[in-house]
Amino acid sequence: MALSFDSFLKPTAAADFSGVVLDCRFDLADPSAGKKLHTEGHIPGAQHMDLEDDLASPVAKHGGRHPLPPPAQFAGTLARLGIGLDTDVLLYDDSRFAFAARCWWMMTALGYQSPLFLAGGFKAWRSAGLPVETGEVLPAIEMGSMAKPSVPDSWPGVCVREELQEHLANGAILVDAREPRRYLGEFEPIDPIAGHIPGAINHPWQEFSDDLGNPRDGSGLMSQWSEIGPDQSTVVYCGSGVTACVNALSLQLSGRKRPVLYAGSWSDWCSYLPQD
């Protein structure tokens, strides 16, 4: 299924979903919280997809706080969960798509069918009074006939710091997904240097959804991205390449071209700057 507004299921509709469900809950302030929350309660049959264990690789001097794992490693993770190229997948978190969008971006970058999303996240599922399962879930057994991707050596649709300048020189618009105070350099709770990449415009990733985690409607998204034309090239970034994927999701849903992801984002950019 191609990405559309129909990709966002209300809990009552998601209750009838029969594919693979991935629980993407995570807490940047407490990396162990996602697994704990999953064990305490999740959609029946859901597997946990952890940001640091499954959607990122170990941190190095450069490359940002959540570097992408090797494509083959991620494809292997999906295969162990019973996910092939054409498998129906439903993603959810409780952070207004912050972590589910990262999984969506990675899957679609490698050619997997675009997954669905649970509108409102797990809180909406609980509020609807739908069943909840506790404990660990055994991964599905990989099926030999499952359609698998032809995995590239490196991630398509990604740029590193040096390549970013080339994109900007060719007219791409650079979009910073962080909150305005971080973009303006007034507040920086994580990275050693405050500010933003020169030339970037600011579209906080939270603009994609309301406070309950429901995506904005079509007119809202069109208004949000009014300064970017349908064929305009864009590059998205955030602090570490996670919430930038929400803006990538928003841009595509609004009919814009799939943006390039600066995966290292500000945490990579500022790692090259002099630090007092």
Number of C-alpha atoms within 10 A of each C-alpha: 12 11 15 15 15 11 17 20 19 18 22 14 10 18 15 8 15 10 15 18 26 24 26 30 27 26 15 10 7 8 14 13 15 22 18 13 16 23 15 13 17 25 21 14 19 24 21 25 27 22 23 19 12 17 22 19 16 13 13 11 9 15 23 24 25 23 22 27 19 16 19 17 14 20 23 15 16 19 21 15 21 17 25 22 20 16 16 18 20 24 27 30 25 23 21 26 31 22 27 31 26 23 25 24 23 21 19 15 17 21 15 23 20 22 27 25 25 28 26 26 26 23 16 19 22 15 10 12 10 13 12 15 15 14 12 16 15 10 14 15 11 15 13 8 7 14 14 18 14 11 15 11 9 12 18 14 16 18 20 15 17 9 12 18 12 12 17 16 10 10 11 18 20 24 24 28 29 21 16 14 12 21 24 14 12 10 14 14 8 11 17 12 19 17 16 21 15 7 11 17 15 19 21 19 23 20 19 22 20 12 11 14 21 19 21 16 13 15 9 15 20 18 10 17 16 11 10 16 12 15 10 14 19 22 25 29 28 30 26 22 27 29 27 30 30 29 28 28 23 25 23 17 19 22 16 20 17 22 23 21 28 28 30 27 29 27 23 25 21 21 17 11 10 7 8 5
